[in-house]
Amino acid sequence: MDDLLIVEGNVTPLSSKTHITYQFHIDEPAACLDIAFAYSSKALEDREASRRMILEAIDKYAEPSISELQKQHWERFVPLQNLLTLSLDDPSGFRGSAHRHPPEQHHLLTEEQASPGFIAGPLPSGIWKLTISIHCVVTPECHYRLVVRKGGNADAMGTI
Amino acid sequence: MPWVPFELHTHTPHSDGRHSLLEMCREAKKLGLGGIALTDHNTLSGMAEANAAQEETGVAIIPGMEWTTFYGHMLTLGAPYCEWRDLGPRDIHKGIQRVHEAGGIVGIAHPYSMGSPICTGCHWEYEIQNWNDIDYVEVWHEMMPPYKHHNIPAFQQWTSLLNEGFRITATAGRDWHHSEHADGWSAFTYVGLEKESERSRPESVVSAIRHGRCIVSMGPLLHVEAAHGGATYGIGDIITVLSPETATIELRIQVEPSSVPGRTADEMQVTKLIVESNAGELAILPRTDQQGAAECSIPAAGIRWLRVKAAGMLAGGHATLAFTNPVYILAASNDELREPYSDVEEMDGVPAWQSRNIAAFTDGIPPEKHGTEKGATEK
């Protein structure tokens, strides 16, 4: 297993609605690609901050006729959560994404199989891109870590 | 024309759904659905499982995707993956063009859902410069859609757009994420196809939705026939009226109850049919006889579109049970229709906005054969 990318960083609410793209090079065609992604915190624990953000969203998005009722029941929108999702591009284009909530994810790609959301197939040499789409950060800070490794032997990767 | 019940908004573990495609199709079969659109968030990888699921269950699977972006969720049907990550809130037309060029159509999903941070990107915030680019809008979202608050402004917005002269299809979408027991019912989008077997051809389903051949319903099917000038027309068709001041359109509406358990005539009883238009309600037809067809004569003057809505009982309350997409009426000599669009290019003497459905997407049929009376059948 060869490490291709080990990166980490912090994002804040200002990074909501932005993408972070990492670019890496695969030298020889790989038999498998292993992507580990984790971020924390996931949920906003601060009750007062949650209430404020929910009321703001209701003012912005709810029908005026029902917004007062929605506000009374603001707690049903708790907990507010961060959402960061991954997508992958190989040298010739899109290879899939994992739009889902769990803040710890592990994805594998080989020629025959791929984790849900990704597209199985050859893993050619060239420039690859891995994008973190930061849909929303509600906590004052959110830390992420992303590790990409490649293997020459798909069997060494375990099951997908 | 066979009307095939579809579920047009679904998810699997390829995004954040909790049932496999096969599990969902087994459930779909129990619900009486003839097809689904697989619209996972930002990926089409789930289609790798489509052949096996379709073979086992007989439920047709149409490829789609839900663009799950920062500024809105947009459903695509019949297109491969098209790029969204490089688009800002004023760039949606660039994105729509990508889908259209790839042979697909786009629909705004749940336009009035709560947005971030409650539901990220769920409220439509993209700036739309030209509504002609939007093929459909999911005006009924989630389970029991007639009772959902966020569907009210979506339905109103669709009606306003029709009044402004746009031809946009309305659909339903359950936003189906799991097959566990659910209270209540989802709505169907009945799609009008030439033949039953066309339901597994994405091009046919896409074409039907693009042309407005859709009925949105909790169960009952509304067969609508509009007769004018010796021809009959159906939902999604355009009737050209030569002398609108004196002409009438003869409407014939037949309610076909669903045979799906929970949605039958006893359980979802239609109590009245309402003919709606750009001029408001044109007729209210009480339903006491559930068997016979309702008929009415509509003066064509000033009418640009009309649709039929069925009201009745749903889970102990009064609600809209079903509504059709419009039959459109084009007053051939009415120049004032052109005014708001006079700056757009004309095609064969028909303003581009009027010919949008027929010119931009003729499915290979030359405009002269398609005409403005597409779908009309001689009596």
HADDOCK unambig.tbl for C-alpha pairs under 7 A between the chains (distance, minus, plus):
assign (segid A and resid 17 and name CA) (segid B and resid 70 and name CA) 5.56 0.50 0.50
assign (segid A and resid 54 and name CA) (segid B and resid 118 and name CA) 6.94 0.50 0.50
assign (segid A and resid 57 and name CA) (segid B and resid 115 and name CA) 6.91 0.50 0.50
assign (segid A and resid 61 and name CA) (segid B and resid 114 and name CA) 5.43 0.50 0.50
assign (segid A and resid 61 and name CA) (segid B and resid 115 and name CA) 6.47 0.50 0.50
assign (segid A and resid 62 and name CA) (segid B and resid 114 and name CA) 6.53 0.50 0.50
assign (segid A and resid 77 and name CA) (segid B and resid 118 and name CA) 6.38 0.50 0.50
assign (segid A and resid 80 and name CA) (segid B and resid 117 and name CA) 6.60 0.50 0.50
assign (segid A and resid 80 and name CA) (segid B and resid 118 and name CA) 6.42 0.50 0.50
assign (segid A and resid 96 and name CA) (segid B and resid 43 and name CA) 5.71 0.50 0.50
assign (segid A and resid 96 and name CA) (segid B and resid 45 and name CA) 6.88 0.50 0.50
assign (segid A and resid 97 and name CA) (segid B and resid 42 and name CA) 6.46 0.50 0.50
assign (segid A and resid 97 and name CA) (segid B and resid 43 and name CA) 5.98 0.50 0.50
assign (segid A and resid 98 and name CA) (segid B and resid 14 and name CA) 6.95 0.50 0.50
assign (segid A and resid 98 and name CA) (segid B and resid 15 and name CA) 5.75 0.50 0.50
assign (segid A and resid 99 and name CA) (segid B and resid 15 and name CA) 4.93 0.50 0.50
assign (segid A and resid 99 and name CA) (segid B and resid 16 and name CA) 6.37 0.50 0.50
assign (segid A and resid 99 and name CA) (segid B and resid 41 and name CA) 6.04 0.50 0.50
assign (segid A and resid 99 and name CA) (segid B and resid 42 and name CA) 6.88 0.50 0.50
assign (segid A and resid 100 and name CA) (segid B and resid 15 and name CA) 5.67 0.50 0.50
assign (segid A and resid 100 and name CA) (segid B and resid 16 and name CA) 4.76 0.50 0.50
assign (segid A and resid 116 and name CA) (segid B and resid 13 and name CA) 6.31 0.50 0.50
assign (segid A and resid 116 and name CA) (segid B and resid 14 and name CA) 4.38 0.50 0.50
assign (segid A and resid 117 and name CA) (segid B and resid 14 and name CA) 4.11 0.50 0.50
assign (segid A and resid 117 and name CA) (segid B and resid 15 and name CA) 6.03 0.50 0.50
assign (segid A and resid 117 and name CA) (segid B and resid 43 and name CA) 5.98 0.50 0.50
assign (segid A and resid 117 and name CA) (segid B and resid 45 and name CA) 5.40 0.50 0.50
assign (segid A and resid 117 and name CA) (segid B and resid 46 and name CA) 6.93 0.50 0.50
assign (segid A and resid 118 and name CA) (segid B and resid 45 and name CA) 5.91 0.50 0.50
assign (segid A and resid 119 and name CA) (segid B and resid 45 and name CA) 5.72 0.50 0.50
assign (segid A and resid 135 and name CA) (segid B and resid 70 and name CA) 5.98 0.50 0.50
assign (segid A and resid 135 and name CA) (segid B and resid 120 and name CA) 6.24 0.50 0.50
assign (segid A and resid 136 and name CA) (segid B and resid 117 and name CA) 6.50 0.50 0.50
assign (segid A and resid 136 and name CA) (segid B and resid 120 and name CA) 6.59 0.50 0.50
